[in-house]
Amino acid sequence: MSQRIRKAWEVSTTWSREDNEWDWIWAETASKARYAFKLIIGDCYDDIEFSDIHVRRAKHHDLVLPAEHRLVAELSDEERDIILHAFAADHKREPGYRDHYCTSPSDSRLHRLAWELGLFSGPHGQETGYGDVKGWCGVFYYLTDLGKHVALSMMPTYGSVS
């Protein structure tokens, strides 16, 4: 298996469809996309019915996921979590919108991921102390192209990364 496709679906409600307002969701089928959308908007519209939700295929939002990279076998569960967190794979937004991890300058896990495996570059920031970025303390490590590829390869086709 060389790659996997995460299918995207455009979803809309009867009332927002008239304004041509569509959102999109990744799901295996149109029915699962409809259900996921109902769960998302159900808090605001608790009386929404499945018949109020319209779904259509959105191939232009499909996500192509590569087969698992060979380096994944060398990673601990903790290292995998760090990579997926840096890649924002654990968020509802499109994976890859973020590419960094903030930690202590002496974090041995990131030293291994950066210097031994080449999945991150860094540390960036004040290596002798903690950085001064508002709201953060520590140094930043940025995923390399290889690190981004490994992160994509670890993502499940559907469902949660946790």
GIGITA-V474600 format. One line per field, one symbol per residue. psi: psi as a letter, one per 40 degrees, with the letter a starting at -180 (. if undefined). burial: # if it has 16 or more other ideal C-beta (glycine too) atoms within 10 Angstrom, else .. A space follows every 10 residues. Layout:
psi: ???
burial: ???
//
This chain:
psi: hdiihhhihh iiiddeddef hiiiihidid dddddddddd edddgeehid eehihihgde eihhhiihid dddeiidddd ddddddefee ieihieeifi hhaieehddd ddddddefdi iaihahdeai ifhheihaii hhhidddddd dddehidiai e.
burial: ...#.##### ###....... .#.####... .#######.. #......#.. .####..#.. ..#.#...#. #...#...## #########. ....#...## ###.#.#.## .###..#.## .##.#..... #......### ####..##.# #####..... #.
//
